[in-house]
Each structure stands twice: as C-alpha cells, then as structure tokens.
C-alpha cells in the first residue's frame, strides 16, 4: 500500500494527472469542432473515426511524455528525479482548478448525452412523434369494415372511409388521424395516437341499399359516446356521407360555420355511376402507397375506371386528376413510354385544374407530374398549394417531403418536418418513415435514419428498398459486414448486386466481388461508366479478370 501511495505521489509531482486532464479536454474540443467541420464540408464519417482512433492512441503517449518531461519557462526539460524522502509541494494550483472545471464540464455533457440516449428515444416511432398533450377535438378514424356479401365491394368501404376522413378534415377545429393498422386495445391506441376520440364502423352494400354504422368512443373514459346507423339507397350515398360527418361533429359538440357545413355537404359529381367508377380507380391509386406489385395491370385497371367515370361525367375533375396520376406512376416505374406519358400526366393535371382549382387532388397530380419529371421546385409549389386546401392530407405531406428531399441541394430539414406531419396524420404510413429516413440521412443523422428505415420495414416488410438505404449508410461508415447483411436482405436487382459486389471488395474478398459483379452484368446491368469510375471498384483497376468481364458484357 505504501508503494502505491508513493507511486501516486510521484504521478502528482510529475504532473501526469494534469497532462491527462488537459489532453482529455483538448481532444474532446477538437473532436467536437471536427464533427461540425466534417458535416459542413460533407467529409466522410470514416475520417472522423480515424481521428477518434488517433486520440485513443495518443493518450498513453501523452502520459509517457508527461512522466518524462516538464514544460517550464526555459522550455521543455526532463523531469528531475527527486528523493522520495524530500518534501515536495503537491497542493493544487490555480491552473489545476481551471483544468478540473473544464474536465467536469466535459464529463457532465457526455453523461447528459448518454442519459438521453438510454432513457430517451430517437423521436422516430408514432408514440414519440405525438405531442405530449391530447388535443380536445382530435379523432382517429379506423377503416370501416366491409360487411357486404360480395368481397369485391371492399373498394366501396375503403372509399367510404376515405370520404368520411375527407369530410371531417374540412372542419377546422377538428384534428383527424387515419389509422390503418390492425385494431388493438382501443384505450392503448388512443394514448399512442394522442387523440381524444376513436371512430370505427362498418359498411354494408346489398343491391341498391347501403347501410353505414358508426361508433364513436371517448378514449379518456373508454365509453361509447355515440353510435348510429345510416340507411338509404345507393343513390343517396352522398347524403349518407354528409349525415354521418354532421352527426359526428354534433356528437363532439363542434359548432360548424356556414362555410364548414357547405364544405361537408359538397360532392364533386352528380352522377352516382361516375362516382362509383372513380372510387374503384382511386382505391387502386391509393393502394400504391402501400404496395407496388403487378403495377402494370393495376394501373391499366385504374385508367379504365377513370375513363368510365368521365363517360358518365366529362367534367369530373377528380377523375381527370386520377388519369394524370396513372401516367405519372407509370413514369416512376421506368416505363419505356415515359416521355409521352409524362406529357399526358401534365396535360391531364392541367385539365383537372381548369375544371376545379379548389380541390387538392389536381394540385397533387400536377406536383407528381413535376416530381417524376425531375422538376422538384415546381413539385414543392404544387404540393404546398394542395396542402393550403387540405392541411390534413397525410399523402400530400409525404409527397412534399419527397419533393424537398429531391431538391438540389435537398431541403432536408423541411423534408423531415413534412414527413413527421404525415406520420402524425397517418401513423401506419410506411412511406413517410422511408422519406423521414432519407431526410435524416441527408442531415448525417445516421443512427436515427436507420431507425426510421427499420420502422418502415416493420410496417411493410415487403418494401425491401429500405434495406438498400440501410446498407448504404453502413457502407459509408465503413461497417461493411452490416452493410452486406442489409444488401443481402434487399431484392437482388442488378443495381443491388453491384452494391454487394463493391461491399465484398471493401472486405477484401475479390473473388466474391467479381462473382456478384458478373451476376449483375448477366442480369442486365449496363452502366459501365459507373463501374469504371466508382472508387468501390478501384482495387480492380489492374485486375485482368475485371477488365475481361467488362469487355465480355460490353459487347
């Protein structure tokens, strides 16, 4: 014990503790400045990692130098050896107190950050996105269940749900949330979504008869606040929708202005046949928010329904907007006729606006046409115009986030705000999480971006492009094994195979890298310029197998 105490006294005499404290404070300051500078100049995160490694290596070297040398007024001199029996002044000096204060501040900041990481959340999942207080006039709408004998009437119940959400959203003093996940405990959902009321119901269509049953639940008590059945002929469907929305407003004790009453009563066509055909087409278009399989046959069916709607009502603005969205969606899937279809998308959107500028859908159609054509500036303007007409349209907020991310340079902070607003309005909307992840990735908030992508995959495991986005983040960070795992979970398209090839090369496995590259080329990958100029393949520049492979498939 005496020897240990003597060693500690010698460390203090040689001011090794002072050197350690100065080093830790100095390194922390340098790394914080470097972190900000690297983000500003868009330098790779890997370079910052090297600085951390250098800081760890330098720490023991600093202690050794602190043991052997002193900094004096006469310069750097070797620390003299002092007889342990002689007294030495080991009291703390003013400079020591200053150093200890700086070290305490650094430790406090680090501790606070770790506490937030452990006890807090990354503000990604629906629960953490909501406000802490529940708005008094707020309602979550479940999808109304189809009770019709014919399962093909599913489009009709979905349409009724969407129409009811649209009409309720026209009430300025009511916050409306769409909830399309599997129903769980009512009270838990109310707490998760931070809404005061929940609305669920059923739609039964039998021949020319329609029955809408609605149930309103108060989440603060768990009691049914109101329920009612609305019966009528199919030709009375617009009146049934209006009655349902008005009864809900009345049950919530919301006093409607004349303008709100008029907005709820509005319907955009007098033709029931046109409305029914439009509803079939619009249900297909909205399904692309959640799935993209069999896109060609589904888009053809949607186009047919919209055309049928226009046969019954040639001035039906929503049907024309639907045709524009069909053509834009074709373009987004890489249609071979993209130039012609892009022109059609613009023409239909312009026609829909000429018929009615007061509806958000024609503006959304125009924004989509601009966006898939690469004009994100005009897309932002169109989407914002749509939102000025319907501030509670979650799809419009998501489209706006997409356009903000597409700007050059991207407006990532605005994209983050828009995607979070979309999530607030439709918590199960996985695309909003994908776009949130994109916005966070652009801001170099890699951990949060990965969390957003992973939550998107929970909501929609079939959307495997999120795996690619996760893999790209890990690859950029130099975490190649995790990048490879993510890429392997994605759909093995030629583009993904090229990324897998580059990851194998980064791991030093040239053979597997060449095998995956050949597989990509054999499956149609033809961007040889990217392969030859990409730093991912720089290690193969002088490899004859690599050159022969490119020549083989270039022909």
C-alpha positions, -999 to +999 in steps of 0.1 A: +000+000+000+029+023+008+045+017-026+012+025-043+009+058-024+044+067-033+037+060-070+006+082-069+026+110-052+052+107-079+025+109-106+012+141-090+048+155-087+054+149-123+020+164-131+008+134-151-027+139-138-026+174-151-014+162-185-042+136-187-069+162-179-056+187-204-054+160-230-089+148-225-104+183-225-084+193-256-092+161-275-129+165-268-129+201-280-110+191-312-134+162-320-165+184-315-151+210-338-141+183-363-176+168-362-191+201-372-165+208-398-168+174-414-206+178-416-203+213-432-178+201-458-196+168-464-164+148-455-169+110-449-177+098-414-148+073-417-123+102-415-137+113-381-134+077-370-097+078-377-094+109-356-110+090-327-085+062-331-057+086-332-070+102-300-070+069-282-035+060-294-022+094-284-035+092-248-009+068-234+018+086-254+008+118-237+010+102-203+045+088-210+057+122-222+041+139-192+060+115-169+094+122-186+092+159-194+081+192-179+072+224-196+090+253-179+097+290-186+130+278-201+114+253-224+108+216-223+131+198-198+134+163-185+116+159-152+143+157-124+144+127-102+136+137-065+145+117-035+112+103-021+122+113+014+123+150+005+091+170+009+075+184-023+046+208-027+017+187-041-010+212-034-034+221-062-026+253-081-049+277-098-043+262-132-053+228-117-087+241-106-093+255-141-084+222-157-106+203-133-135+226-140-131+221-178-129+183-172-161+184-151-180+203-178-169+177-205-179+148-182-213+164-175-220+169-212-211+133-220-231+120-191-262+140-201-259+128-237-257+092-226-286+096-203-307+109-231-297+080-253-305+054-227-336+069-212-350+089-241-360+080-276-349+089-311-383+105-319-390+080-347-419+058-338-455+071-337-456+073-299-427+096-298-438+118-326-470+129-309-474+159-288-475+154-250-510+169-246-540+153-262-560+179-283-595+181-271-610+179-306-590+151-321-602+119-337-586+087-351-606+070-379-603+033-383-610+018-417-647+009-419-652-029-423-668-043-454-698-064-444-711-068-479-717-103-491-696-095-522-659-092-512-654-071-544-672-043-525-641-038-504-633-007-526-667+008-515-660+005-478-625+019-483-640+047-503-665+055-476-637+056-450-616+080-472-646+101-480-655+104-443-620+114-434-620+140-461-653+155-449-642+155-413-609+172-423-629+201-436-638+210-400-611+235-390-615+228-353-610+190-356-577+171-359-582+139-379-558+109-378-561+080-402-553+046-386-550+017-410-532-009-388-548-039-372-570-028-344-557-034-309-569-022-275-589+010-280-576+028-250-540+020-258-544+032-294-559+065-281-529+070-259-505+061-286-520+084-312-527+112-287-564+116-298-594+121-277-619+101-298-618+070-319-643+063-348-649+029-362-677+014-383-690-009-410-704-005-445-729-030-459-740-027-495-767-050-508-780-043-542-792-007-542-792-005-504-764+009-483-761+009-445-733+028-427-728+020-390-706+043-370-693+041-334-676+070-316-655+062-285-641+086-259-606+074-251-605+093-218-633+071-204-634+041-227-671+046-231-691+047-263-700+083-268-723+079-297-734+053-323-758+053-352-769+035-383-775+054-416-797+035-441-805+046-476-805+038-513-772+038-532-783+069-550-784+086-516-748+078-508-737+114-508-764+123-483-754+094-461-718+106-461-729+141-452-752+129-424-725+108-409-700+136-408-725+161-394-737+137-367-701+131-356-695+169-354-727+172-333-716+144-310-683+161-304-702+194-297-684+212-326-704+241-339-699+244-376-696+276-395-717+280-426-686+275-447-677+243-430-713+230-433-712+238-470-678+221-474-691+189-457-722+189-479-702+193-511-698+164-536-678+167-568-702+149-592-739+145-595-735+111-612-735+081-589-721+060-618-692+084-623-686+084-585-686+046-583-662+042-612-639+069-598-639+052-564-628+020-579-599+037-597-589+059-568-588+029-545-562+013-568-541+046-569-541+048-531-530+012-529-497+022-544-490+040-511-485+005-496-477-020-524-462-019-559-466-054-572-483-061-605-482-024-611-489-025-649-522-045-647-533-024-617-526+009-634-544-002-665-574-011-644-573+023-627-571+041-660-601+022-673-622+031-642-613+068-645-622+068-682-655+052-674-661+079-648-656+105-674-680+088-698-707+095-672-694+130-662-669+146-687-663+175-662-654+153-633-621+169-621-611+142-597-613+115-625-591+136-648-566+141-619-567+103-614-557+098-651-527+121-645-516+101-615-518+069-635-494+083-662-471+097-636-470+064-617-461+046-649-432+070-654-420+064-618-418+027-626-395+034-655-420+030-684-405+027-718-430+053-730-421+077-702-417+109-723-451+105-739-467+095-706-451+125-688-467+148-713-501+131-707-496+135-670-491+172-673-519+176-697-544+157-675-533+176-644-537+210-662-572+199-674-582+189-639-572+223-626-591+240-653-622+221-642-617+229-605-588+246-587-605+243-553-597+206-549-563+194-536-561+163-559-555+182-592-526+201-575-513+168-561-515+153-597-495+183-611-469+180-583-465+143-590-460+150-627-434+177-620-416+154-595-413+123-616-401+146-644-373+159-621-387+194-615-388+193-577-390+231-574-424+232-591-434+200-574-429+217-540-451+246-551-479+223-563-479+202-532-479+232-509-509+245-529-527+212-523-519+215-486-533+250-485-566+234-495-564+204-472-539+207-444-547+172-430-539+153-462-511+129-450-503+118-485-498+154-496-474+160-467-455+128-477-453+140-513-440+173-501-412+155-481-403+136-512-400+168-533-379+185-506-355+156-505-353+157-543-343+194-545-307+203-554-294+209-528-320+190-507-341+208-481-337+180-456-350+199-425-382+208-443-385+172-456-382+160-420-410+183-408-432+173-437-427+136-432-433+139-394-465+157-402-476+129-425-468+103-398-488+123-373-518+122-396-514+085-407-491+067-382-491+034-402-479+051-435-445+034-441-436+056-470-435+086-446-409+067-425-388+060-456-388+097-465-381+106-429-351+083-430-339+099-463-342+134-446-323+123-416-296+105-437-290+137-457-286+155-423-259+129-414-281+117-385-272+081-395-285+063-364-319+080-365-321+074-402-315+036-397-342+036-370-367+052-394-359+027-422-362-002-398-396+010-386-407+013-422-398-023-426-418-033-396-448-016-411-442-030-446-417-059-447-421-062-484-407-028-491-371-041-494-356-009-508-353+002-472-326-025-467-306-009-495-308+025-478-297+010-445-268-008-463-257+024-480-254+041-445-234+013-431-211+012-462-204+049-459-195+044-423-171+016-432-192-010-413-190-034-443-203-066-426-235-049-416-238-032-450-235-066-467-262-081-444-286-053-453-279-055-490-285-093-490-319-087-474-329-064-503-344-076-536-315-088-557-318-064-586-287-058-608-281-025-590-282-041-556-258-069-569-234-042-579-235-028-544-230-062-529-200-067-552-184-034-540-190-044-504-172-078-509-143-059-524-142-035-494-140-066-472-111-078-493-129-107-509-121-101-546-134-135-558-169-129-544-168-093-556-162-105-591-189-132-589-216-107-578-205-082-604-207-109-631-242-118-618-253-082-621-240-078-656-256-111-667-289-098-654-288-067-675-267-041-656-251-019-682-238+013-665-202+005-673-191+041-667-202+040-631-184+007-626-151+020-641-152+054-622-166+042-589-140+041-561-156+009-549-140-009-578-107+010-578-089-020-563-097-040-595-083-014-619-053-036-628-071-069-625-073-087-659-103-107-648-122-075-641-113-060-675-122-092-693-156-093-675-164-057-686-154-064-722-174-096-723-207-079-714-200-045-730-204-061-764 
